[in-house]
Amino acid sequence: MFDREFAASGWEKALALREEAIAKEEASLAAQRSEFESRNQGLTVRKLELDKLFESLHQWRQELQETASQQDVAEIELEGERKSLTTSMEQALARQRESLKTLKESVARKEASLQEKARQLEAAQAALDAQVQEAVQEEVRKLQEDQRMGAQRIIDWASEASSALVPLGMSPIQVAEPPALIVDALPVLNSAELCFR
């Protein structure tokens, strides 16, 4: 009887050590989760920066549209003045048209440049989105693997403990099915605790 109580006491100590190891593993998982959230915050900041750049691009486009609208108005006014003015005024208008042509070319160059910047920003956004999704999937996969391995270690320990308990006349520890998460494996530890009592 004393040997049996001594063995049960040893198993209770082993169980306490195992629970402490599991608590450490859970703390490690929490630290990993915190690091993942920190990385996610960094990616969120980057996305906000890109959103600001897109907003600036939108403002630039609006300014270009306003400039183009002003040019259209100026052309209509110039055409009306040409009909009512003398030949010398027509020459002055010709100079204004040339200036307008230069302005249009400048606007066209700026618009092409802005379109290129927009394309680059969209490509950067797509690359960032892909990186975020890949990082999230990798972290989820790691967390799932860590959970599966922790649960498997609990089941392995329960099997070993059960094998040692049966010769002592104690009931084996019941394991319904292999759990996928550590929290799902905790009932196995509860069963082991009941066996030791």
N, C-alpha and C positions, 0 to 999 in steps of 0.2 A: 504493500500500500504506500509506504514511504517512497519507494522507487517511482511509483506511478505519479505521486504528487511532485516529486523532484523533476521528473520528465515534463510534467505539465508546466511547472514553473519555468523550466528551460525553454519550452515552446512559447510561453507567454513573453519571456524576454526577447526571444527571436522575433516574435510577432511585433513587439514594441519597436525593435530595431528596424524591422521591415517597414513599419508604418512611418518611422522617422525618415527612412530612405525615400519612401514615396513622397512624403511632405517636401523633402529637398528637391525631388524631381519636379514636383508641382511648382515650387518656387522658381526653379530654373525655367520652366515653361512660361511662367508669368513674366520673368525677365525677358525672355525671347519675344513674348507678345508685346511687351513695352517697347522693345527695340524696333519691332515691326511697326508699331504705331508711330514711333518717332520718325522712321523712314517715310511712312505714309504722310506725316505732316510736312516733311520736306518736299515731297512730291506735290502736295497740295499747294504749298507756297509757289513752287515752280509753275503750276497750272494757273494760279492767280496772276503771276507775272505775264504769262502768255495771254491771258484774258485781257490784261491791261494793254498789251501790244496790239491785240485785235481791236480794242476800243479806239486806240490811237489811229490805227489804219482806217477805221470807219470814219473818224473825224476828218482824216486827210481826204478821203473820197468825197465826203460832203463838201469840203472846201473846193475840190476840183470841180464838182458839179456846179457849185455857185459861180466859180470862175467861168466855166463854160457857158452858163446862163447869161452872165454879164457880157461875154463876148458876142452871144447871139443878139442881145439888145443893142450892143454897139454897132454891129453890122447893119441892123435895120435902120438905126439913126443915120449911119453914114450913107446908106443908099438914098434916104430922103433928102439929105443935104446935097448930095451930088446932083440931083435933079434941079435944085433951086439955085445952085451957085454957078459962077463963071468958070472959064477954063482954068484960071489960076487956082481957084478953089478945088477944082477937080484934081489938079496936080498934088495939092496938099492932101486931098483924100487918098490919092494913090500911095503917098508916103505912109499915111495912117494904115492903109490896108497891108502894106508891107510889114509895118510894125505888128499888126494884128497876126499876120502870118507867122512871124517870128515867135510871137507869144503862144500861138496854137502849137507850133512845133515844140516849144519849151514844155507846154502843158502835156503834150503827147509823150514826150520823153519822161516827164515826171510820172505820168500815169503808167507807163510801161515799167518804170522802176518800182512803183508801188505794187503793181501786179506781181512782179518778181518777189518783192518782200512778202506779199501775202502768200504766195506759193511756198516760200521758204518757211514762213510761220506755220502754215498748214502741215507741211512735212514734219516740222519739229513737234507740232502738237500730236500728230499721228504716231511719231516715234515715242514720244513721252507716254501716250496712252498705252502703247504696246508694252513699254517697260513697266508701267504701273501694273498692268494686267499680269504680266509674266512674274513680277515680284510677288504679287498677291497670291497667285497660283502656287508658286514655289513655297511661300511661307505656310500656306494651308496644307500643302503636301507634307512639309516637315512636321507640322503640328500633328497631323493625322498619324504619321509614322511614329512619332514619339509616343502618342497616346496608345497606339497599337502595341508597341514594344513594352511599354509600362504595364499594360493589361496582361500581356503574355508573360511577363516576369512574375506577376502576381499568380497567374494560373500555374506556372511552372513550380513556384514555391508551394502552392496549395497541393499540387500533386505529390511533391516530395514529402510534405508534412503528412499528407494522408497515408502515404506508404509507411511512414514511421509510426503513425497512430494505430493502424489496424492491428499490428502485433501486440500492442499494449491493451487491446480490448476496447478501443474507442471507435466510434463510428467514423467512417471516412468523410472527408470534406466533400460536399456536393458541389459539382460544377455543371450547370445546365448546358451551357454552350460557350464557346470562346468569345469573350466580349471584345468589342472594338475600341472601347474607351476605358481609361483608368476608373472613372466614376462607375462604369458598369461592372467592374471587377471588385468593387468594394464589398458587395454582398458576400463574395467568397471569403473575404477577411472576417466578416461578421460570423459566417458559418464556422470558420476556424476558431474564433473566439468562443463560440458556444460549445465547441468540441472540447476545449481546454477547461471549461468550467465544471 
